[in-house]
Amino acid sequence: MKLHDDQKTVVMVVDDAVDSIRMINDALEEAGMTVLVALEGNQALTISRNITPDVVLMDALMPHMDGFETCRRLKENPAFADIPIIFMTGLSDTEHVVMGLNAGGVDYVNKPINTTELLARMDVHLANARMTRSARSALDTAGQNLFAVDREGNLLWGTPHVCRSLPDTTHPEFPAVKSRLEEWLSHNLEPGHNMPLRIMDTPRSVEFLALVDGREYLLRLKTPQTQNSAAAALKERFHLTLRESDVLFWIANGKTNREIGQILDMSPRTVNKHLEQVFRKLGVENRTAAAASAIRLLAAQ
């Protein structure tokens, strides 16, 4: 069974049984994939520092470091947030299945491996992972630098730009950033609350958006800008008047025409007239598209 894709799928197989690896390797290569082999957990962690595979096949029971601990360690790397890890195990009792899923795995297959079933499961999980990455890349393109952390400040997922901007678990700044987030999130935050945060010599701020399912804190990473500098950037890029750039700035910040009128001391009708000119100059049809264009520009500043 061939998996159809423009580029070869990269699979990391983590297993201490050479015969098992040989059989799986032959099946994956026949399916047109590139195979990376790790004979134990530490080898998998070493590979992960330089290469991010598309999917990981993980033996549950290995010497020195079992598959469950290896999976947890891999998932500490933000680059592995969306990488599906499928456990391969001869243990089908509920306890070990739950251990695999709690460690960050998405599925498991029983040994001896049925390669046809394995490839079918991989196909499903690869498709889901690619859709997730595509959605997060789209958020980046729209200037929505979103990420989520748990109650202790550990990164659960982030858009590509955010993952590049935040220190990973091996960075010296990671403990301090994690601690600041944990302390901040311990308060009863309201949506829109911001916290200034200096990350890797860059002044930033973090905006709280929502608490999802009682455990996932949805946040936005922002680069602080003054209204004047942001409006000036919009004015220059889109050839707007000063008032038009002010209106667009507040549109990008989610304000209504009434709120913008109060801020800029003009009537909502005048705000709407400025907006008509903004739409024309940006080549868009509505405020959502105008806001997206402004957010993209300001996120790149």
C-alpha positions as CSV (number, residue, x, y, z in Angstrom):
1,M,0.0,0.0,0.0
2,K,1.6,3.3,-1.1
3,L,1.0,6.5,0.8
4,H,0.6,9.2,-1.8
5,D,2.4,12.5,-1.1
6,D,4.7,14.9,-2.9
7,Q,7.5,14.3,-0.5
8,K,8.6,11.1,1.2
9,T,7.2,10.5,4.6
10,V,9.9,10.2,7.3
11,V,9.2,7.5,9.9
12,M,11.3,7.0,13.0
13,V,11.1,3.4,14.3
14,V,12.2,2.9,17.9
15,D,12.6,-0.8,18.8
16,D,15.3,-2.9,20.3
17,A,14.3,-6.0,18.4
18,V,16.4,-6.2,15.2
19,D,14.1,-8.8,13.5
20,S,11.0,-6.6,14.1
21,I,12.9,-3.5,12.8
22,R,13.9,-5.4,9.6
23,M,10.3,-6.4,8.9
24,I,8.9,-3.0,9.5
25,N,11.7,-1.3,7.6
26,D,11.0,-3.4,4.5
27,A,7.2,-2.7,4.6
28,L,7.7,1.1,5.1
29,E,10.4,1.4,2.3
30,E,8.1,-0.6,0.0
31,A,5.4,2.0,0.8
32,G,7.8,4.7,-0.4
33,M,8.9,6.1,3.0
34,T,12.2,7.0,4.5
35,V,13.0,5.1,7.7
36,L,15.1,6.3,10.7
37,V,16.0,3.6,13.2
38,A,16.7,3.9,17.0
39,L,17.5,0.8,19.0
40,E,16.6,2.4,22.3
41,G,15.0,5.6,23.8
42,N,18.2,7.7,24.1
43,Q,19.0,7.2,20.5
44,A,15.5,8.4,19.6
45,L,16.0,11.5,21.7
46,T,19.4,12.2,20.0
47,I,17.8,11.8,16.5
48,S,15.0,14.2,17.5
49,R,17.4,17.0,18.2
50,N,18.3,17.2,14.5
51,I,15.5,15.6,12.6
52,T,11.7,15.8,13.1
53,P,10.0,12.8,11.5
54,D,6.4,12.8,10.2
55,V,5.5,9.8,12.5
56,V,7.1,7.7,15.2
57,L,6.6,3.9,15.7
58,M,7.4,3.2,19.3
59,D,8.1,-0.2,21.0
60,A,6.5,-0.1,24.4
61,L,9.0,-2.3,26.3
62,M,12.7,-1.5,25.9
63,P,15.7,-1.7,28.2
64,H,17.1,1.4,29.9
65,M,14.2,3.7,28.9
66,D,10.9,2.3,28.0
67,G,8.7,3.5,25.2
68,F,6.3,5.4,27.5
69,E,9.1,7.6,29.0
70,T,10.7,8.0,25.6
71,C,7.4,9.3,24.2
72,R,7.0,11.7,27.1
73,R,10.5,13.0,26.5
74,L,9.9,13.5,22.8
75,K,6.7,15.4,23.5
76,E,8.6,17.9,25.6
77,N,10.0,19.1,22.3
78,P,7.5,21.6,20.8
79,A,8.5,20.4,17.3
80,F,6.9,17.0,18.3
81,A,3.6,18.5,19.4
82,D,1.8,17.4,16.2
83,I,3.9,14.3,15.5
84,P,1.8,11.1,15.9
85,I,3.4,8.4,18.0
86,I,2.0,5.0,17.5
87,F,2.9,2.3,20.1
88,M,3.8,-1.2,19.0
89,T,3.3,-3.7,21.8
90,G,2.4,-7.3,22.7
91,L,0.7,-5.9,25.7
92,S,-3.0,-5.3,24.9
93,D,-4.4,-5.0,28.4
94,T,-6.1,-1.7,29.3
95,E,-3.4,-0.6,31.7
96,H,-0.7,-0.4,29.1
97,V,-2.9,1.0,26.4
98,V,-3.8,3.9,28.8
99,M,-0.2,4.4,29.7
100,G,0.7,4.8,26.0
101,L,-2.1,7.3,25.4
102,N,-1.3,9.2,28.6
103,A,2.4,9.5,27.5
104,G,1.3,11.2,24.3
105,G,0.7,8.4,21.9
106,V,-2.2,8.5,19.5
107,D,-2.7,4.8,18.8
108,Y,-1.2,1.3,19.3
109,V,-0.9,-1.8,17.2
110,N,-0.3,-5.3,18.6
111,K,2.7,-7.4,17.9
112,P,3.3,-9.4,15.7
113,I,2.7,-6.4,13.4
114,N,0.2,-6.6,10.6
115,T,1.9,-4.2,8.2
116,T,-1.3,-3.6,6.2
117,E,-3.1,-2.5,9.3
118,L,-0.1,-0.5,10.4
119,L,0.1,1.5,7.2
120,A,-3.6,2.2,7.2
121,R,-3.4,3.6,10.7
122,M,-0.4,5.6,9.8
123,D,-2.2,7.1,6.8
124,V,-5.1,8.3,9.0
125,H,-2.8,9.8,11.7
126,L,-0.5,11.5,9.1
127,A,-3.5,13.1,7.4
128,N,-4.8,14.4,10.7
129,A,-1.3,15.8,11.7
130,R,-0.9,17.5,8.4
131,M,-4.3,19.1,8.7
132,T,-3.4,20.4,12.2
133,R,-0.1,21.8,11.0
134,S,-1.8,23.4,8.0
135,A,-4.3,25.1,10.3
136,R,-1.6,26.4,12.6
137,S,0.4,27.7,9.6
138,A,-2.7,29.5,8.4
139,L,-3.0,31.2,11.8
140,D,0.6,32.4,11.4
141,T,-0.2,33.7,8.0
142,A,-3.1,35.7,9.4
143,G,-0.8,37.1,12.1
144,Q,-2.5,35.1,14.9
145,N,0.5,34.0,16.9
146,L,-1.4,31.6,19.1
147,F,-0.2,28.9,21.6
148,A,-1.6,26.9,24.5
149,V,0.0,25.9,27.8
150,D,-1.1,23.8,30.8
151,R,-1.5,25.1,34.3
152,E,2.2,24.8,35.0
153,G,3.2,26.8,31.9
154,N,4.3,23.9,29.8
155,L,3.8,24.4,26.0
156,L,1.0,22.1,24.6
157,W,1.1,23.5,21.1
158,G,1.8,26.6,19.2
159,T,1.8,28.1,15.7
160,P,5.2,27.8,13.9
161,H,6.1,31.4,14.6
162,V,5.4,31.1,18.3
163,C,7.5,27.8,18.5
164,R,10.4,29.6,17.0
165,S,10.0,32.6,19.4
166,L,9.7,30.7,22.6
167,P,12.6,29.0,24.4
168,D,12.5,25.2,24.2
169,T,13.0,23.0,27.3
170,T,16.8,22.9,26.8
171,H,17.2,26.7,26.6
172,P,18.5,28.5,29.7
173,E,15.5,30.9,29.7
174,F,12.9,28.1,29.7
175,P,12.5,27.7,33.5
176,A,12.1,31.5,34.0
177,V,9.5,31.8,31.3
178,K,7.6,28.7,32.4
179,S,7.6,30.1,36.0
180,R,6.3,33.5,35.0
181,L,3.5,31.9,33.0
182,E,2.6,29.5,35.8
183,E,2.4,32.4,38.3
184,W,0.4,34.6,36.0
185,L,-2.1,31.8,35.1
186,S,-2.7,31.2,38.8
187,H,-4.7,34.4,39.0
188,N,-8.3,34.7,37.9
189,L,-7.6,36.1,34.4
190,E,-10.2,37.7,32.2
191,P,-9.9,37.4,28.3
192,G,-7.8,40.3,27.0
193,H,-5.5,40.4,30.1
194,N,-1.9,41.0,29.1
195,M,1.4,40.3,30.7
196,P,4.7,41.8,29.6
197,L,7.4,39.2,29.1
198,R,11.0,39.6,27.8
199,I,11.9,36.5,25.8
200,M,15.4,35.9,24.4
201,D,16.3,39.7,24.6
202,T,13.0,40.6,22.8
203,P,10.3,42.6,24.6
204,R,7.0,40.7,24.2
205,S,3.6,40.5,25.8
206,V,1.3,37.5,26.3
207,E,-2.5,37.9,26.0
208,F,-4.9,35.5,27.7
209,L,-7.7,34.5,25.4
210,A,-9.6,31.6,27.0
211,L,-9.4,28.5,29.2
212,V,-10.3,25.5,27.0
213,D,-11.8,22.4,28.7
214,G,-10.6,23.6,32.1
215,R,-7.0,22.7,31.4
216,E,-5.7,24.4,28.2
217,Y,-4.8,28.1,28.4
218,L,-5.1,29.7,25.0
219,L,-2.7,32.6,24.6
220,R,-1.5,35.0,22.0
221,L,2.2,36.1,21.8
222,K,2.5,39.8,20.9
223,T,5.2,42.3,20.2
224,P,4.3,45.5,22.0
225,Q,3.7,48.4,19.6
226,T,2.5,52.0,20.3
227,Q,-0.6,53.1,18.5
228,N,1.4,55.8,16.6
229,S,4.1,53.4,15.3
230,A,1.5,50.8,14.3
231,A,-0.7,53.4,12.6
232,A,2.3,54.8,10.8
233,A,3.2,51.4,9.5
234,L,-0.3,50.9,8.2
235,K,-0.4,54.3,6.6
236,E,2.9,53.8,4.7
237,R,2.1,50.2,3.6
238,F,-1.4,50.8,2.4
239,H,-1.1,54.5,1.3
240,L,-3.8,55.6,3.8
241,T,-4.5,59.0,5.3
242,L,-3.7,59.5,9.0
243,R,-7.3,59.1,10.0
244,E,-7.8,56.0,7.8
245,S,-4.7,54.3,9.4
246,D,-6.0,55.1,12.9
247,V,-9.4,53.5,12.0
248,L,-7.7,50.4,10.6
249,F,-5.5,50.1,13.6
250,W,-8.5,49.9,15.9
251,I,-10.3,47.6,13.5
252,A,-7.3,45.2,13.8
253,N,-7.7,45.4,17.6
254,G,-11.3,44.3,17.4
255,K,-13.1,47.6,18.1
256,T,-16.6,48.4,16.8
257,N,-17.4,51.5,14.8
258,R,-19.0,53.0,17.9
259,E,-16.0,52.3,20.0
260,I,-13.6,53.7,17.4
261,G,-15.7,56.8,17.2
262,Q,-15.4,57.3,20.9
263,I,-11.6,56.7,20.8
264,L,-11.0,59.0,17.8
265,D,-13.7,61.6,18.7
266,M,-15.7,61.1,15.5
267,S,-19.2,59.8,14.7
268,P,-19.8,56.2,13.8
269,R,-20.9,57.4,10.4
270,T,-17.6,59.1,9.8
271,V,-15.8,56.0,10.9
272,N,-17.8,54.1,8.3
273,K,-16.8,56.6,5.6
274,H,-13.1,56.1,6.4
275,L,-13.6,52.3,6.4
276,E,-15.0,52.5,2.9
277,Q,-11.8,54.1,1.7
278,V,-9.7,51.6,3.6
279,F,-11.5,48.7,1.9
280,R,-10.9,50.3,-1.5
281,K,-7.2,50.9,-0.9
282,L,-6.7,47.4,0.6
283,G,-8.7,45.7,-2.2
284,V,-10.9,44.0,0.4
285,E,-14.7,43.8,0.8
286,N,-15.2,43.7,4.6
287,R,-13.8,44.6,8.0
288,T,-12.7,41.0,8.7
289,A,-10.4,40.9,5.6
290,A,-9.1,44.4,6.4
291,A,-8.3,43.4,10.0
292,A,-6.5,40.3,8.7
293,S,-4.4,42.4,6.4
294,A,-3.5,44.8,9.2
295,I,-2.7,42.0,11.6
296,R,-0.4,40.3,9.2
297,L,1.6,43.5,8.6
298,L,1.8,44.4,12.3
299,A,2.8,40.9,13.3
300,A,5.8,41.2,11.0
301,Q,7.0,44.5,12.4
